[in-house]
């Protein structure tokens, strides 16, 4: 008898197990379907399995074509480590009183060939966020040393105590380890009200995974962190725009002044900006100051879906596109942080819109990141009432690769002067 992906569920005690008589299901948009064995990979190390309260798992009987509810069980999902893009979210029936799920990405998971598997692909083989690269004991010691050395630098305390130690942010930890990409948060405010914002949520939704920055640093505080890191770190990069802050372009004048002062001390390394791209004129100002690379975040390249999720205040989707185009006209390394969601990202209309953006902007890179949000909350927020015309995430990735071989796939910001570091060009063939 051939093996097949088996449904994974949990019981009331939180014990996770498989049901051998049921084929595991996945979800794209609003459609439920049996998981395809050819799209599965073994559950990556450091993944986490969650049972989903008040959500009934859906699966398919061995010869059935209609998904069935397993009422006596609880649905299970997987949260994957950075570097992996998921192809299907968990399939379940939400009960009317079910609370919103915390802000994570909820991959489908199954039992296949003697181990847990997920429908996903590793799109970036850089190890900069792999758990084995970090020693919490060492990081704690280094944070304490930096605080003693720079007692008045609020960014050291913020990125050390909050980001590196409390939240386990890999970039913040790498700041204290003197390597790779290091964060510099600058903005306590934002001009978008993203539904799945990870640093500020209304009281009636879910708890934010992070507390937002509560102060605006000075140029000297920024330079005190940035210059030593750029001078010493391998594959050195500093990045404005972090998960613990609002929109950095709202502090564009501050960033421009900091970049100019940094470059008076060192020409080494990459100065990068993560942004929503809402202020093209400020992007131009930062380019003039010496910005090297930029990444604009998008959940969709279709304006209605983008607007429904980002809820922009005082800007429009066209401003985001203009920021991307200005960056490329000025030869900055330009990426999009493409917040992917099966059934939305792999829609035929989304493929056409993404293709048009690549053609009109000469985009360098797509970071295929998973959108962290309760799937039902997202579907309701963007008005996804019917199944979309989705082609499947694997097909989408293959089509973009075939049409635009010059566009790099990845997950992390690459140091622009370090060649192919962190980019998995052969990912689709693995």
C-alpha positions in Angstrom: 0.0 0.0 0.0 1.6 3.4 -1.0 2.3 5.9 1.7 0.4 9.1 1.8 0.4 12.3 4.0 -1.6 11.5 7.2 -3.7 14.0 9.1 -2.1 15.3 12.3 -4.3 16.4 15.2 -4.2 17.1 18.9 -6.4 16.0 21.8 -7.7 18.0 24.8 -4.5 17.4 26.7 -2.4 19.0 23.8 -1.0 15.6 22.7 -0.2 15.6 19.0 -0.6 12.5 16.9 -1.6 11.3 13.4 -4.9 9.7 12.2 -3.8 6.9 9.7 -7.2 6.7 8.0 -7.3 10.3 7.0 -5.3 12.1 4.3 -4.0 15.5 5.5 -5.5 18.6 4.1 -4.1 22.0 3.3 -5.7 25.4 2.6 -5.1 28.1 0.0 -7.4 31.1 0.3 -10.8 29.5 1.1 -10.2 26.2 -0.7 -9.4 22.9 1.1 -7.5 20.1 -0.7 -5.5 17.0 0.0 -1.8 17.7 0.5 0.4 16.8 -2.4 3.3 14.5 -1.4 5.6 16.0 -4.0 5.3 19.5 -2.3 6.4 18.2 1.1 9.7 18.5 3.0 10.6 17.1 6.4 9.7 19.5 9.2 12.7 21.7 9.6 14.7 21.7 12.8 13.7 24.4 15.3 10.1 24.5 13.8 7.3 24.6 16.4 4.0 22.7 16.4 0.9 24.5 17.7 -2.5 23.1 18.5 -5.2 25.6 17.4 -7.9 26.2 20.1 -11.5 25.9 19.1 -10.6 24.9 15.6 -11.7 21.5 14.3 -9.3 19.7 11.9 -10.3 18.9 8.4 -9.1 15.8 6.5 -10.0 13.5 3.7 -11.1 9.9 4.1 -8.9 7.6 2.1 -11.2 7.6 -1.0 -13.1 10.7 -0.2 -13.2 13.9 -2.1 -15.0 16.1 0.4 -13.1 17.3 3.5 -14.5 15.9 6.8 -14.5 17.5 10.2 -12.9 15.5 13.0 -15.0 17.0 15.8 -13.4 15.2 18.7 -9.9 16.6 17.9 -8.2 20.0 17.7 -6.4 21.3 14.6 -2.6 21.5 14.5 -0.2 23.8 12.5 3.5 24.3 12.2 5.5 27.5 12.5 8.7 27.3 10.4 12.0 29.0 11.0 13.3 31.9 8.8 14.3 30.9 5.3 11.3 28.7 4.5 8.2 29.7 2.4 5.0 27.7 3.0 2.8 26.4 0.3 -0.4 25.6 2.3 -1.8 26.9 5.6 -3.5 24.6 8.1 -7.0 23.4 7.2 -9.7 23.6 9.9 -13.2 24.7 10.7 -13.2 27.6 13.1 -15.9 27.5 15.8 -18.0 30.6 16.3 -16.5 31.5 19.7 -12.8 30.9 18.7 -10.4 33.6 19.6 -8.0 35.2 17.1 -4.8 33.2 16.7 -1.5 34.9 17.7 0.5 36.5 15.0 2.4 33.6 13.5 2.3 31.8 10.1 0.3 28.6 10.3 1.6 26.0 7.9 -0.2 22.8 7.3 1.6 19.8 8.8 1.2 16.0 8.2 2.8 12.7 9.1 4.5 11.1 6.1 7.2 8.4 5.7 7.7 8.1 9.4 8.1 11.8 10.3 6.4 15.2 10.3 6.4 16.9 6.9 5.2 20.4 5.8 4.3 21.8 2.3 7.2 24.3 2.0 10.5 25.1 0.4 13.7 26.6 1.8 14.2 29.7 -0.3 17.4 31.0 1.4 20.2 28.8 2.6 22.0 31.6 4.5 22.6 30.4 8.1 22.5 33.9 9.7 19.2 33.1 11.6 19.8 29.4 12.3 19.4 28.7 16.0 22.7 26.8 16.3 24.5 30.0 15.4 23.6 31.6 18.7 24.7 31.2 22.3 22.3 33.0 24.6 24.8 32.9 27.5 27.4 34.6 25.3 24.9 37.2 24.0 23.8 38.0 27.5 27.4 38.7 28.5 28.0 40.8 25.4 24.8 42.9 26.1 26.0 43.6 29.6 29.4 44.6 28.3 28.0 47.0 25.8 25.6 48.6 28.3 28.6 49.3 30.6 30.6 50.7 27.7 27.8 52.9 26.4 25.6 53.6 29.4 23.8 56.5 27.8 23.0 54.9 24.5 19.3 54.0 24.6 19.6 51.9 21.4 22.1 49.6 23.1 19.6 48.9 25.9 16.6 48.6 23.6 18.2 46.2 21.1 20.0 44.3 23.9 17.4 43.9 26.7 14.3 43.9 24.6 15.2 42.6 21.1 18.2 40.3 21.7 17.3 38.8 25.1 13.6 39.2 25.6 12.4 38.5 22.0 15.4 36.6 20.7 15.6 38.7 17.5 18.5 37.2 15.5 19.5 40.6 13.9 19.7 42.2 17.4 21.7 39.2 18.7 24.1 39.6 15.7 24.6 43.2 16.6 26.2 42.1 19.9 28.1 39.3 18.2 29.7 41.8 15.8 28.6 40.1 12.6 26.2 40.3 9.6 23.1 42.4 9.6 22.5 44.6 12.7 19.3 46.6 13.4 18.9 50.3 14.2 15.4 51.2 15.2 14.5 54.8 14.9 10.7 55.4 14.6 8.1 55.2 17.3 5.3 56.2 14.9 3.8 54.6 11.7 1.7 55.8 8.8 0.0 52.4 8.3 -2.3 50.4 10.5 -1.4 46.9 9.2 -3.9 44.3 10.2 -1.1 41.9 11.3 1.2 44.6 12.8 3.7 42.9 15.1 4.5 45.9 17.2 1.2 47.6 17.8 -2.3 46.1 18.0 -5.7 47.5 19.1 -6.8 46.2 22.5 -9.7 44.1 21.0 -7.5 42.0 18.6 -4.4 40.1 19.7 -1.3 40.8 21.7 1.6 42.2 19.7 4.7 39.9 19.6 6.9 42.9 20.3 6.7 46.2 22.1 7.3 49.2 19.8 10.3 51.5 20.3 9.2 54.3 22.7 11.8 57.0 21.9 13.6 58.6 18.9 17.4 58.1 19.1 19.9 60.8 18.3 22.3 60.8 15.5 25.1 60.2 17.9 23.4 57.2 19.4 23.0 55.7 15.9 26.6 56.4 14.8 27.9 54.9 18.1 26.4 51.6 17.1 26.7 51.7 13.3 30.4 52.7 12.8 32.0 49.9 14.9 29.7 47.3 13.4 30.4 48.4 9.8 34.1 48.5 10.5 34.4 45.1 12.2 31.6 42.8 11.2 32.0 40.2 8.4 29.3 40.8 5.7 28.6 44.0 7.5 25.2 45.6 7.2 23.1 48.0 9.3 19.4 48.2 8.7 16.9 50.9 9.5 13.3 49.6 9.9 12.7 46.8 12.3 9.8 44.8 13.7 10.1 46.7 17.0 9.3 50.1 15.4 7.0 52.0 13.1 7.8 53.4 9.7 11.4 54.6 9.5 10.7 57.0 6.6 8.9 59.2 9.2 12.3 59.7 10.6 13.9 60.2 7.2 15.7 63.4 8.1 17.3 61.8 11.1 18.4 58.8 9.1 19.8 61.0 6.3 21.9 62.9 8.9 23.1 59.6 10.5 24.1 58.1 7.1 26.2 61.1 6.2 27.9 61.1 9.6 28.5 57.3 9.4 30.1 57.7 6.0 32.5 60.3 7.4 33.9 57.6 9.5 33.7 54.4 7.3 33.0 53.4 3.8 32.7 49.8 4.7 29.6 47.7 4.7 26.0 48.1 3.5 23.5 50.7 4.8 20.0 49.3 4.3 16.4 50.4 4.8 13.4 48.2 5.4 10.3 50.3 4.7 6.7 50.5 3.5 7.9 52.8 0.8 5.2 55.4 1.6 7.3 58.5 1.0 9.2 58.5 -2.4 10.6 62.0 -1.8 12.2 60.8 1.4 13.6 57.8 -0.3 15.3 60.2 -2.7 16.7 62.1 0.2 18.2 59.0 1.7 19.7 57.9 -1.6 21.4 61.3 -1.8 22.7 60.8 1.7 24.3 57.5 0.8 21.8 54.6 1.3 22.9 51.4 -0.4 19.9 49.1 -0.5 16.2 49.1 0.2 13.4 46.6 0.8 9.7 47.6 0.5 7.1 45.4 2.2 4.0 44.2 0.3 1.3 41.7 1.1 0.1 42.0 -2.5 0.8 43.9 -5.7 -2.9 44.5 -6.2 -3.9 47.8 -4.7 -7.2 46.8 -3.2 -5.7 43.9 -1.3 -2.7 46.0 -0.3 -4.9 48.8 1.0 -7.2 46.5 2.9 -4.3 45.0 4.8 -1.9 48.0 5.2 -4.6 50.6 5.8 -2.3 53.4 4.7 -2.6 56.8 6.3 -1.7 59.7 4.0 -0.2 57.6 1.2 -1.2 55.3 -1.6 0.0 52.1 -3.2 1.3 54.1 -6.1 3.8 55.8 -3.7 5.2 52.4 -2.8 5.7 51.6 -6.5 7.3 55.0 -7.1 9.7 54.4 -4.2 10.8 51.1 -5.7 11.3 52.6 -9.1 13.3 55.6 -7.7 15.6 53.2 -5.9 16.3 51.2 -9.0 16.8 54.3 -11.2 19.5 55.3 -8.7 21.0 51.8 -8.8 20.2 50.8 -5.3 19.9 47.1 -4.5 16.1 46.8 -4.4 14.0 44.0 -2.9 10.4 43.5 -1.9 9.5 41.8 1.4 6.7 39.8 -0.2 4.4 38.7 2.6 3.1 35.5 1.1 -0.2 33.8 1.8 -1.3 30.7 -0.2 -4.4 31.4 -2.2 -3.6 35.2 -2.4 0.0 35.4 -3.5 -0.4 32.5 -6.0 -3.5 33.9 -7.6 -3.4 34.3 -11.4 -4.1 38.0 -11.1 -1.4 38.5 -8.5 1.1 36.7 -10.8 0.2 39.2 -13.5 0.5 42.2 -11.2 3.9 40.9 -9.8 5.2 40.4 -13.3 4.3 43.9 -14.2 6.0 45.3 -11.1 9.2 43.4 -12.0 9.1 44.6 -15.6 8.5 48.2 -14.7 10.9 48.5 -11.8 13.8 46.2 -12.7 13.5 44.7 -9.3 16.6 42.9 -7.9 15.2 40.4 -5.4 12.0 38.9 -4.0 12.1 37.9 -0.3 9.4 35.2 -0.1 8.4 35.7 3.5 5.3 34.2 5.1 2.6 36.5 6.3 2.1 36.0 10.0 -1.6 36.3 10.8 -4.6 34.2 11.7 -5.7 32.9 8.3 -9.4 33.6 8.8 -8.7 37.1 10.0 -6.6 37.8 6.9 -9.3 36.4 4.6 -12.0 38.5 6.2 -9.8 41.6 6.2 -9.1 41.6 2.5 -12.6 40.3 1.5 -11.4 36.9 0.3 -15.0 35.5 0.2 -14.5 33.0 -2.5 -11.7 30.7 -3.6 -9.2 32.6 -5.6 -7.9 31.4 -9.0 -4.7 30.1 -7.3 -2.1 28.2 -9.3 -0.2 26.9 -6.3 2.9 28.4 -4.6 5.4 26.0 -6.3 4.0 26.9 -9.8 4.1 30.6 -9.0 7.8 30.4 -7.9 8.6 28.4 -11.1 6.8 30.8 -13.3 8.6 33.9 -11.9 11.9 32.1 -12.0 11.4 31.2 -15.7 10.2 34.7 -16.7 12.7 36.7 -14.7 15.8 34.6 -14.2 17.7 37.8 -13.2 15.5 38.3 -10.1 17.0 36.6 -7.1 14.9 34.6 -4.6 15.7 34.7 -0.9 14.5 35.6 2.6 17.3 37.7 4.1 18.8 41.1 3.1 22.1 40.3 1.3 25.1 42.5 1.8 25.3 44.1 -1.6 29.1 44.0 -2.0 29.4 40.3 -1.0 28.4 38.6 -4.2 26.0 35.7 -3.9 26.1 35.3 -0.1 22.8 34.1 1.3 21.1 33.6 -2.0 19.7 30.2 -3.0 19.7 30.3 -6.8 19.2 26.5 -7.1 16.4 26.3 -4.5 13.8 25.4 -7.1 15.8 22.5 -8.3 16.4 21.1 -4.8 
